């Protein structure tokens, strides 16, 4: 059985963004990304994804995969993800699998920068479980 870890970004004690990560061998699957409407386009989306990536890099995972809604593909491309296959339907919305290697030096650089950033700024993701 695979264990999921949920990551949440908090602001004034309220959850404003969340995602789920599940380890599959040397791959981490990111899913269930959600951001409160009032917090969208504030940068928390990027911070949450970079936090998940830093976690994966720190633990030696080789790859991140996710099922992106087509409307979010540009966001994930800006984070370095690439499309890996045909469009498919999930919950009535068109999605595509996207991935990113965690073995590249720029992933490790993001991890280093994010580790320092997390200590200095709020809101920041917290993990439970």
C-alpha positions in Angstrom: 0.0 0.0 0.0 1.3 3.5 -0.9 1.2 6.2 1.7 0.1 9.7 0.7 1.4 12.8 2.4 -0.7 16.0 2.2 1.1 19.3 2.2 -0.8 22.5 3.1 0.0 26.2 2.9 -1.4 28.1 5.8 -2.3 31.8 6.2 -3.5 33.1 9.5 -4.2 29.5 10.6 -6.3 28.8 7.5 -5.5 26.4 4.7 -5.0 28.4 1.4 -3.4 25.7 -0.7 -2.8 22.0 -0.7 -1.4 19.1 -2.6 -0.8 15.4 -2.2 2.4 13.5 -2.9 2.7 9.7 -3.2 6.0 7.9 -3.6 6.2 5.2 -6.3 9.7 3.7 -6.2 12.0 6.5 -7.4 9.1 8.7 -8.6 6.9 11.1 -6.7 3.4 11.7 -8.0 1.9 15.1 -7.2 -1.8 15.4 -7.2 -4.9 17.1 -5.8 -3.3 20.5 -6.0 -5.9 23.1 -4.9 -5.6 26.8 -4.1 -8.2 29.0 -2.5 -9.7 31.4 -5.0 -8.6 34.4 -2.9 -5.0 33.1 -2.9 -4.6 32.3 -6.6 -1.9 34.1 -8.6 -0.1 35.2 -5.4 2.8 32.9 -5.9 1.7 30.3 -3.4 1.1 27.8 -6.2 4.8 28.0 -7.2 6.0 27.9 -3.6 3.9 24.8 -2.8 5.2 23.0 -5.9 8.8 24.0 -5.2 8.4 22.8 -1.6 7.2 19.4 -2.9 10.1 19.3 -5.4 12.6 20.2 -2.6 11.2 17.3 -0.5 11.6 14.9 -3.5 15.2 16.1 -4.2 16.2 15.9 -0.5 15.0 12.3 -0.4 16.8 11.2 -3.6 13.8 10.7 -5.9 14.5 10.8 -9.6 11.3 12.1 -11.1 8.1 14.0 -10.3 4.9 13.2 -12.3 1.5 14.8 -12.2 -1.7 14.9 -14.1 -2.2 18.5 -15.2 -5.4 20.1 -16.3 -4.8 21.5 -19.7 -5.5 25.0 -18.4 -2.6 24.6 -15.9 0.0 23.3 -18.4 1.7 26.6 -18.9 2.1 27.0 -15.1 3.8 23.5 -14.9 5.9 24.2 -18.0 7.3 27.3 -16.2 8.4 25.0 -13.4 10.3 22.8 -15.8 7.7 20.1 -16.4 7.2 18.5 -19.8 4.2 16.7 -21.3 4.4 12.9 -21.6 1.5 11.6 -23.6 -2.0 12.2 -24.9 -4.8 14.2 -23.4 -7.1 12.2 -21.1 -10.3 12.8 -19.2 -10.3 13.0 -15.4 -13.4 14.1 -13.6 -14.8 15.5 -16.8 -11.8 17.8 -17.4 -9.0 17.3 -20.0 -5.6 16.4 -18.4 -2.2 15.4 -19.6 0.6 13.7 -17.7 3.6 16.0 -17.1 6.9 15.2 -15.5 10.2 16.7 -14.3 13.5 15.1 -13.5 14.8 15.7 -10.0 18.4 14.7 -10.9 19.2 18.1 -12.5 21.4 20.7 -10.8 18.7 23.3 -11.1 16.4 21.2 -8.9 19.1 21.1 -6.2 19.5 24.8 -6.5 15.8 25.4 -6.0 15.9 23.1 -3.0 18.7 25.1 -1.4 17.1 28.4 -2.1 13.7 27.2 -0.9 15.1 25.8 2.3 16.3 29.2 3.2 13.2 31.0 2.0 10.9 28.7 4.1 12.8 29.8 7.2 12.3 33.4 6.5 8.7 33.9 5.1 5.1 33.0 5.8 2.8 31.6 4.7 4.6 28.4 4.1 3.7 24.8 3.5 3.5 22.5 6.5 3.4 18.7 6.4 1.4 16.3 8.4 1.6 12.6 8.2 
